């Protein structure tokens, strides 16, 4: 080993400072310190070990320079450690120099998407969007809709009645039973009582019925009901409106089928089926080999409904329909279990990135 001198000491000190300046983490700095001051295989240790093999007249000089190097490096390491401790981030503090975390973004629920799309379609057709109260009375839900007192829909097994009655709208002392509306048709009555024809509205909203939760039923679901009233309104207008809605919502290949039915508030009445999305009408398990899936009910407004709201049934005609938003979502997204829309399972909901 070359006998160290003052120049060699300064060179090692400069090398230590350079290595320490390039350390980017506490672990790197500790490695630099061990390289120069470690007990084994370090620069200072190698200088100390060389004393034993050096000639007698050189041992004192080597020892002096080795101690000088050790003290100089220790002083510089102590200053570095002190500065590092002073600038260290406190436990639990936020390092503002780190890049920010990107927050996961949510999106609209698939049922909200379907409702917005339905409202957009009917708005383009010239319909106004109207909303009403979810707590209703029998007059608006049943009486004005030509539903007799013995109609099954009025039974406690079908309708959710509330405990507190309200005073009748006629100003009498007779109490009127309140209920959670089983359909949004009650708002159609309220709208006709407050407006004169022509009328073109759709009424979206939550409705409630005594149904068990299963693959296709739920006690609380959403509907969109429509009403058109004016002079010269015909069944052809009803069919054209619903056909245009189906083509816009389900694609131009969608086909509709009207089947005669009965509703107290429409005459004539019809059930509307749409061609099965799974088999395109060929017949499969989803449509029970029929090629069709039921989607909504509709009909021409019954004259008794017009009489209940003070319209001239000889002058005005109209049509109405009601469709479940969940029903449309099931058909549109090919979902076979309605319960998936309400279980808040992100594995399901994240498949609808809207």
C-alpha positions as a Python dict, from the first residue, in 0.01 Angstrom:
ca = {
    (1, 'X'): (0, 0, 0),
    (2, 'X'): (123, 349, -86),
    (3, 'X'): (205, 552, 220),
    (4, 'X'): (-87, 794, 268),
    (5, 'X'): (-26, 1166, 279),
    (6, 'X'): (-234, 1480, 315),
    (7, 'X'): (-331, 1473, -52),
    (8, 'X'): (-458, 1117, -17),
    (9, 'X'): (-666, 1217, 287),
    (10, 'X'): (-827, 1506, 98),
    (11, 'X'): (-894, 1284, -202),
    (12, 'X'): (-1079, 1029, 13),
    (13, 'X'): (-1277, 1303, 185),
    (14, 'X'): (-1378, 1445, -154),
    (15, 'X'): (-1479, 1097, -275),
    (16, 'X'): (-1693, 1046, 39),
    (17, 'X'): (-1867, 1381, -10),
    (18, 'X'): (-1936, 1303, -377),
    (19, 'X'): (-2081, 960, -298),
    (20, 'X'): (-2296, 1107, -22),
    (21, 'X'): (-2427, 1379, -253),
    (22, 'X'): (-2550, 1112, -496),
    (23, 'X'): (-2739, 919, -226),
    (24, 'X'): (-3114, 952, -295),
    (25, 'X'): (-3245, 765, 7),
    (26, 'X'): (-3147, 700, 371),
    (27, 'X'): (-3049, 347, 271),
    (28, 'X'): (-2813, 477, 3),
    (29, 'X'): (-2654, 721, 250),
    (30, 'X'): (-2598, 441, 502),
    (31, 'X'): (-2425, 235, 235),
    (32, 'X'): (-2186, 526, 165),
    (33, 'X'): (-2113, 560, 535),
    (34, 'X'): (-2037, 186, 565),
    (35, 'X'): (-1812, 204, 257),
    (36, 'X'): (-1583, 453, 434),
    (37, 'X'): (-1632, 391, 808),
    (38, 'X'): (-1743, 27, 831),
    (39, 'X'): (-1556, -212, 1057),
    (40, 'X'): (-1460, -444, 774),
    (41, 'X'): (-1351, -376, 417),
    (42, 'X'): (-1400, 2, 447),
    (43, 'X'): (-1155, 270, 341),
    (44, 'X'): (-1064, 372, 697),
    (45, 'X'): (-1046, 7, 811),
    (46, 'X'): (-805, -79, 528),
    (47, 'X'): (-581, 214, 627),
    (48, 'X'): (-583, 96, 992),
    (49, 'X'): (-504, -263, 891),
    (50, 'X'): (-208, -149, 684),
    (51, 'X'): (-34, -19, 998),
    (52, 'X'): (55, -369, 1119),
    (53, 'X'): (245, -456, 800),
    (54, 'X'): (414, -122, 753),
    (55, 'X'): (782, -60, 838),
    (56, 'X'): (837, 70, 1191),
    (57, 'X'): (937, 417, 1074),
    (58, 'X'): (612, 452, 873),
    (59, 'X'): (353, 321, 1123),
    (60, 'X'): (320, 651, 1305),
    (61, 'X'): (262, 844, 982),
    (62, 'X'): (5, 596, 850),
    (63, 'X'): (-179, 597, 1183),
    (64, 'X'): (-190, 977, 1193),
    (65, 'X'): (-337, 1009, 845),
    (66, 'X'): (-582, 722, 905),
    (67, 'X'): (-714, 892, 1221),
    (68, 'X'): (-734, 1224, 1040),
    (69, 'X'): (-939, 1062, 762),
    (70, 'X'): (-1168, 890, 1010),
    (71, 'X'): (-1237, 1207, 1206),
    (72, 'X'): (-1302, 1412, 892),
    (73, 'X'): (-1549, 1158, 751),
    (74, 'X'): (-1725, 1116, 1089),
    (75, 'X'): (-1767, 1496, 1116),
    (76, 'X'): (-1915, 1516, 770),
    (77, 'X'): (-2144, 1218, 837),
    (78, 'X'): (-2264, 1376, 1162),
    (79, 'X'): (-2354, 1700, 979),
    (80, 'X'): (-2536, 1507, 706),
    (81, 'X'): (-2733, 1301, 960),
    (82, 'X'): (-2830, 1616, 1150),
    (83, 'X'): (-2953, 1790, 835),
    (84, 'X'): (-3141, 1480, 722),
    (85, 'X'): (-3316, 1453, 1059),
    (86, 'X'): (-3416, 1820, 1049),
    (87, 'X'): (-3571, 1788, 703),
    (88, 'X'): (-3731, 1447, 761),
    (89, 'X'): (-4112, 1431, 720),
    (90, 'X'): (-4293, 1381, 1052),
    (91, 'X'): (-4471, 1052, 1102),
    (92, 'X'): (-4813, 1064, 942),
    (93, 'X'): (-4744, 1385, 750),
    (94, 'X'): (-4832, 1424, 383),
    (95, 'X'): (-4546, 1446, 138),
    (96, 'X'): (-4663, 1723, -93),
    (97, 'X'): (-4393, 1639, -345),
    (98, 'X'): (-4551, 1302, -426),
    (99, 'X'): (-4788, 1282, -723),
    (100, 'X'): (-5156, 1284, -626),
    (101, 'X'): (-5366, 969, -624),
    (102, 'X'): (-5632, 951, -891),
    (103, 'X'): (-5969, 913, -719),
    (104, 'X'): (-6192, 643, -867),
    (105, 'X'): (-6487, 801, -1045),
    (106, 'X'): (-6839, 668, -1011),
    (107, 'X'): (-7106, 677, -1276),
    (108, 'X'): (-7480, 673, -1311),
    (109, 'X'): (-7683, 369, -1215),
    (110, 'X'): (-7810, 168, -1516),
    (111, 'X'): (-8171, 238, -1416),
    (112, 'X'): (-8096, 610, -1413),
    (113, 'X'): (-7940, 578, -1758),
    (114, 'X'): (-8249, 400, -1893),
    (115, 'X'): (-8483, 659, -1740),
    (116, 'X'): (-8281, 946, -1889),
    (117, 'X'): (-8283, 778, -2230),
    (118, 'X'): (-8659, 723, -2217),
    (119, 'X'): (-8720, 1084, -2114),
    (120, 'X'): (-8491, 1205, -2393),
    (121, 'X'): (-8681, 999, -2653),
    (122, 'X'): (-9023, 1125, -2549),
    (123, 'X'): (-8897, 1482, -2510),
    (124, 'X'): (-8788, 1476, -2875),
    (125, 'X'): (-9142, 1365, -2959),
    (126, 'X'): (-9278, 1677, -2790),
    (127, 'X'): (-9376, 1534, -2451),
    (128, 'X'): (-9337, 1728, -2126),
    (129, 'X'): (-9183, 1555, -1822),
    (130, 'X'): (-9411, 1570, -1516),
    (131, 'X'): (-9351, 1430, -1167),
    (132, 'X'): (-9591, 1386, -876),
    (133, 'X'): (-9616, 1277, -511),
    (134, 'X'): (-9545, 917, -413),
    (135, 'X'): (-9803, 933, -130),
    (136, 'X'): (-10146, 951, -293),
    (137, 'X'): (-10514, 908, -212),
    (138, 'X'): (-10772, 665, -344),
    (139, 'X'): (-10950, 934, -544),
    (140, 'X'): (-10654, 1006, -774),
    (141, 'X'): (-10523, 649, -779),
    (142, 'X'): (-10851, 460, -827),
    (143, 'X'): (-11179, 655, -832),
    (144, 'X'): (-11089, 899, -1109),
    (145, 'X'): (-10937, 615, -1311),
    (146, 'X'): (-11269, 432, -1334),
    (147, 'X'): (-11161, 156, -1096),
    (148, 'X'): (-11465, 24, -903),
    (149, 'X'): (-11459, -27, -528),
    (150, 'X'): (-11436, -404, -569),
    (151, 'X'): (-11140, -393, -807),
    (152, 'X'): (-10862, -634, -695),
    (153, 'X'): (-10597, -360, -716),
    (154, 'X'): (-10763, -186, -419),
    (155, 'X'): (-10717, -488, -192),
    (156, 'X'): (-10475, -476, 99),
    (157, 'X'): (-10299, -772, -65),
    (158, 'X'): (-10201, -553, -362),
    (159, 'X'): (-10182, -192, -243),
    (160, 'X'): (-9972, -48, 38),
    (161, 'X'): (-10209, 168, 246),
    (162, 'X'): (-10081, 411, 507),
    (163, 'X'): (-10212, 445, 861),
    (164, 'X'): (-10296, 817, 851),
    (165, 'X'): (-10591, 929, 635),
    (166, 'X'): (-10628, 1279, 492),
    (167, 'X'): (-10926, 1508, 450),
    (168, 'X'): (-11116, 1472, 124),
    (169, 'X'): (-11039, 1721, -154),
    (170, 'X'): (-11407, 1806, -178),
    (171, 'X'): (-11396, 1986, 157),
    (172, 'X'): (-11613, 1733, 336),
    (173, 'X'): (-11527, 1577, 667),
    (174, 'X'): (-11492, 1236, 508),
    (175, 'X'): (-11144, 1094, 545),
    (176, 'X'): (-10967, 959, 237),
    (177, 'X'): (-10733, 665, 272),
    (178, 'X'): (-10374, 735, 175),
    (179, 'X'): (-10141, 491, 6),
    (180, 'X'): (-9810, 454, -168),
    (181, 'X'): (-9901, 499, -531),
    (182, 'X'): (-9914, 171, -726),
    (183, 'X'): (-9876, 361, -1057),
    (184, 'X'): (-9796, 711, -1176),
    (185, 'X'): (-10137, 741, -1346),
    (186, 'X'): (-10250, 941, -1042),
    (187, 'X'): (-10035, 1228, -1166),
    (188, 'X'): (-10211, 1211, -1503),
    (189, 'X'): (-10536, 1282, -1319),
    (190, 'X'): (-10380, 1571, -1127),
    (191, 'X'): (-10240, 1717, -1448),
    (192, 'X'): (-10572, 1695, -1635),
    (193, 'X'): (-10752, 1859, -1343),
    (194, 'X'): (-10514, 2155, -1367),
    (195, 'X'): (-10479, 2183, -1747),
    (196, 'X'): (-10695, 2183, -2057),
    (197, 'X'): (-10620, 1987, -2376),
    (198, 'X'): (-10412, 1946, -2578),
    (199, 'X'): (-10194, 1741, -2338),
    (200, 'X'): (-9880, 1544, -2412),
    (201, 'X'): (-9695, 1431, -2097),
    (202, 'X'): (-9488, 1145, -1959),
    (203, 'X'): (-9479, 1079, -1585),
    (204, 'X'): (-9170, 893, -1453),
    (205, 'X'): (-9139, 792, -1090),
    (206, 'X'): (-9122, 530, -818),
    (207, 'X'): (-9426, 312, -750),
    (208, 'X'): (-9503, 50, -484),
    (209, 'X'): (-9692, -279, -479),
    (210, 'X'): (-9720, -583, -255),
    (211, 'X'): (-9493, -808, -461),
    (212, 'X'): (-9233, -1056, -342),
    (213, 'X'): (-8878, -992, -456),
    (214, 'X'): (-8787, -1249, -721),
    (215, 'X'): (-8634, -1269, -1069),
    (216, 'X'): (-8893, -1040, -1227),
    (217, 'X'): (-9077, -865, -941),
    (218, 'X'): (-8993, -613, -671),
    (219, 'X'): (-9216, -425, -422),
    (220, 'X'): (-9067, -89, -527),
    (221, 'X'): (-8988, -12, -888),
    (222, 'X'): (-9000, 271, -1141),
    (223, 'X'): (-9248, 347, -1416),
    (224, 'X'): (-9285, 587, -1704),
    (225, 'X'): (-9647, 649, -1798),
    (226, 'X'): (-9758, 861, -2088),
    (227, 'X'): (-10074, 1051, -2173),
    (228, 'X'): (-10190, 1225, -2489),
    (229, 'X'): (-10523, 1411, -2503),
    (230, 'X'): (-10661, 1621, -2783),
    (231, 'X'): (-10908, 1633, -3067),
    (232, 'X'): (-10891, 1354, -3324),
    (233, 'X'): (-10642, 1136, -3134),
    (234, 'X'): (-10672, 777, -3257),
    (235, 'X'): (-10540, 429, -3191),
    (236, 'X'): (-10307, 476, -3489),
    (237, 'X'): (-10137, 761, -3301),
    (238, 'X'): (-10083, 530, -3004),
    (239, 'X'): (-9930, 254, -3217),
    (240, 'X'): (-9707, 497, -3404),
    (241, 'X'): (-9579, 656, -3081),
    (242, 'X'): (-9493, 324, -2919),
    (243, 'X'): (-9337, 184, -3238),
    (244, 'X'): (-9112, 491, -3265),
    (245, 'X'): (-9014, 454, -2897),
    (246, 'X'): (-8929, 84, -2940),
    (247, 'X'): (-8714, 143, -3248),
    (248, 'X'): (-8526, 423, -3075),
    (249, 'X'): (-8479, 231, -2749),
    (250, 'X'): (-8410, -121, -2875),
    (251, 'X'): (-8293, -73, -3233),
    (252, 'X'): (-8454, -51, -3578),
    (253, 'X'): (-8508, -429, -3597),
    (254, 'X'): (-8742, -428, -3296),
    (255, 'X'): (-9095, -542, -3369),
    (256, 'X'): (-9409, -484, -3162),
    (257, 'X'): (-9717, -696, -3117),
    (258, 'X'): (-10044, -561, -2974),
    (259, 'X'): (-10271, -807, -2790),
    (260, 'X'): (-10622, -718, -2672),
    (261, 'X'): (-10642, -672, -2295),
    (262, 'X'): (-10848, -494, -2029),
    (263, 'X'): (-10774, -196, -1805),
    (264, 'X'): (-11051, 0, -1631),
    (265, 'X'): (-10910, 335, -1743),
    (266, 'X'): (-10864, 257, -2115),
    (267, 'X'): (-11097, 123, -2384),
    (268, 'X'): (-10990, -44, -2601),
    (269, 'X'): (-10684, -174, -2411),
    (270, 'X'): (-10382, -371, -2524),
    (271, 'X'): (-10073, -548, -2398),
    (272, 'X'): (-9764, -478, -2607),
    (273, 'X'): (-9493, -735, -2671),
    (274, 'X'): (-9150, -677, -2822),
    (275, 'X'): (-8957, -932, -3024),
    (276, 'X'): (-8720, -1133, -2803),
    (277, 'X'): (-8369, -989, -2797),
    (278, 'X'): (-8210, -1327, -2729),
    (279, 'X'): (-8351, -1525, -3021),
    (280, 'X'): (-8474, -1239, -3243),
    (281, 'X'): (-8822, -1391, -3238),
    (282, 'X'): (-8721, -1748, -3324),
    (283, 'X'): (-8818, -1884, -2980),
    (284, 'X'): (-8601, -1962, -2678),
    (285, 'X'): (-8617, -2024, -2303),
    (286, 'X'): (-8616, -1650, -2228),
    (287, 'X'): (-8937, -1587, -2425),
    (288, 'X'): (-9081, -1932, -2344),
    (289, 'X'): (-9053, -2034, -2708),
    (290, 'X'): (-9297, -1760, -2813),
    (291, 'X'): (-9046, -1519, -2967),
    (292, 'X'): (-9206, -1228, -2777),
    (293, 'X'): (-9153, -1051, -2444),
    (294, 'X'): (-9420, -845, -2269),
    (295, 'X'): (-9312, -485, -2225),
    (296, 'X'): (-9608, -254, -2147),
    (297, 'X'): (-9981, -195, -2131),
    (298, 'X'): (-10170, 76, -2318),
    (299, 'X'): (-10504, 187, -2458),
    (300, 'X'): (-10738, 470, -2547),
    (301, 'X'): (-10844, 676, -2247),
    (302, 'X'): (-11184, 566, -2115),
    (303, 'X'): (-11459, 831, -2144),
    (304, 'X'): (-11532, 788, -1771),
    (305, 'X'): (-11182, 919, -1694),
    (306, 'X'): (-11249, 1231, -1899),
    (307, 'X'): (-11578, 1282, -1716),
    (308, 'X'): (-11396, 1253, -1379),
    (309, 'X'): (-11164, 1543, -1471),
    (310, 'X'): (-11431, 1755, -1642),
    (311, 'X'): (-11331, 1697, -2006),
    (312, 'X'): (-11587, 1668, -2284),
    (313, 'X'): (-11562, 1301, -2382),
    (314, 'X'): (-11751, 1374, -2705),
    (315, 'X'): (-11489, 1628, -2811),
    (316, 'X'): (-11163, 1486, -2682),
    (317, 'X'): (-10995, 1151, -2718),
    (318, 'X'): (-10658, 1033, -2598),
    (319, 'X'): (-10431, 741, -2527),
    (320, 'X'): (-10214, 632, -2236),
    (321, 'X'): (-9951, 372, -2163),
    (322, 'X'): (-9731, 255, -1879),
    (323, 'X'): (-9390, 86, -1895),
    (324, 'X'): (-9157, -28, -1617),
    (325, 'X'): (-8806, 118, -1629),
    (326, 'X'): (-8664, -203, -1482),
    (327, 'X'): (-8846, -400, -1750),
    (328, 'X'): (-8686, -192, -2023),
    (329, 'X'): (-8342, -222, -1856),
    (330, 'X'): (-8377, -601, -1838),
    (331, 'X'): (-8455, -617, -2210),
    (332, 'X'): (-8199, -357, -2315),
    (333, 'X'): (-7904, -495, -2117),
    (334, 'X'): (-8005, -863, -2133),
    (335, 'X'): (-8024, -900, -1755),
    (336, 'X'): (-8217, -1201, -1629),
    (337, 'X'): (-8253, -1108, -1260),
    (338, 'X'): (-8412, -776, -1158),
    (339, 'X'): (-8256, -804, -811),
    (340, 'X'): (-7912, -728, -957),
    (341, 'X'): (-8017, -364, -1002),
    (342, 'X'): (-8071, -321, -626),
    (343, 'X'): (-7796, -526, -459),
    (344, 'X'): (-7522, -262, -513),
    (345, 'X'): (-7276, -524, -631),
    (346, 'X'): (-6996, -327, -798),
    (347, 'X'): (-6901, -628, -1009),
    (348, 'X'): (-7239, -588, -1178),
    (349, 'X'): (-7271, -209, -1177),
    (350, 'X'): (-6922, -149, -1317),
    (351, 'X'): (-7032, -321, -1639),
    (352, 'X'): (-7231, -5, -1719),
    (353, 'X'): (-6965, 271, -1756),
    (354, 'X'): (-7192, 570, -1815),
}
